[in-house]
Amino acid sequence: DLLLRSNDHIATERLGREVMMQRLLAGDAANAESLLRRWGVLEDTMTALVVNSRTKSVDLERLLTRWFDDLGCVHVMTMQGDRMIALIRDDRVEAIADLFANYASHEQHPLRCGFGTSVGFDALSRSMAEAHEAHATAVTGGRPVSFYAALPTVHYVLGHLGPESSAQLARVLDGIREEHGAHGELTQTLQAYLAENGSWGVAAHRLGIHRQTLAMRMKRIEELTGLSLTDPDDRAAAWLAIRALKL
């Protein structure tokens, strides 16, 4: 792919960053350290962030590139669907968070950003998972920035459950597993619907599908799980199950 795209420098750069990020999040500390050193990262720990915009008028890649340049951050970032994911220096987290908060406030653009915790190169995927958790909370709460370390009670409770209890919570969603046993399209649909507080239009846009397609999927989810998503208790159970899956 890199050879085929060599005449398109922008596409080549994006593809390269995507491949390198996948390598970093694969869990091989030695490989991650070697790659990050070649990338220009001198620190031994990093913090993950996940950000998206609910309007197409914001060019996230250009925005983060400008801010990273201003703050002296290496461009360890890539697009993942409608989100930008990145790994940044720990001492730049507060500054980046302030930039997101101020931009969302002054420009009136609905940016949503989540930060993981500081980790070594052997746990980059964990920080990224935490950043996704924090991002989902930012979306749900309508806040521009959310930190995993400051998440509310539901995360505190899940963090203190053992593997068996977490697995039991996750089994609420066993009915929507795909044929090979993994969670896929229906689970992603449920998460988007709940994260957007049941807003059909916003959830459908986030998933890139028609509202009617979303309605059909949600009906199927209710049939397969036995949950009623008009019931607050069932919605809470589904959200806890999704959170437990990530553990």
WOLINTA-V837446 format. One line per field, one symbol per residue. ss: DSSP state (H for helix, E for strand, C for the rest). phi: phi as a letter, one per 20 degrees, with the letter a starting at -180 (. if undefined). psi: psi as a letter, one per 20 degrees, with the letter a starting at -180 (. if undefined). A space follows every 50 residues. Layout:
# WOLINTA-V837446
ss: ???
phi: ???
psi: ???
This chain:
# WOLINTA-V837446
ss: CCCCCCCCHHHHHHHHHHHHHHHHCCCCHHHHHHHHHHHCCCCCEEEEEE EEECCCCCCHHHHHHHHHHHHCCCCCEEEECCEEEEEECHHHHHHHHHHH HHHHHHCCCCEEEEECCCEEHHHHHHHHHHHHHHHHHHHHHCCCEEEHHH CCHHHHHHHCCCHHHHHHHHHHHHHHECCCCCECHHHHHHHHHHHCCCCH HHHHHHHCCCHHHHHHHHHHHHHHHCCCCCCHHHHHHHHHHHHHHCC
phi: .fffefedfffffffffffffgffefnefffffffffffoedfdcbcecc bbcecffdefffffgfffffemeffebaecmedddbccfffdffffffff fffffeeldffcccdedfbffecfffffffffffffffffemdfcbdgfd ffggfffffdefgffffffffgdgfdfegeneebgffffffffffelmff ffffffemcfgfffffffffffffemedfeegffffffffffffgfe
psi: ghghjhinhghggggghgghhgghjijoggggggghghijpiriqrpqqp qrqjqiipngghghggggghjkpqmmqqqncjqpqrprqhjiggggghgg ggghghikpmqppppbrprriikhhghghhhhghghhgggikqhppphij qahhhgghijqrhghghgghihjhijqrhjirpcghghggggghhjkjog ggggghikrqhhggggghggghghhjqojiphghggggghggghhi.
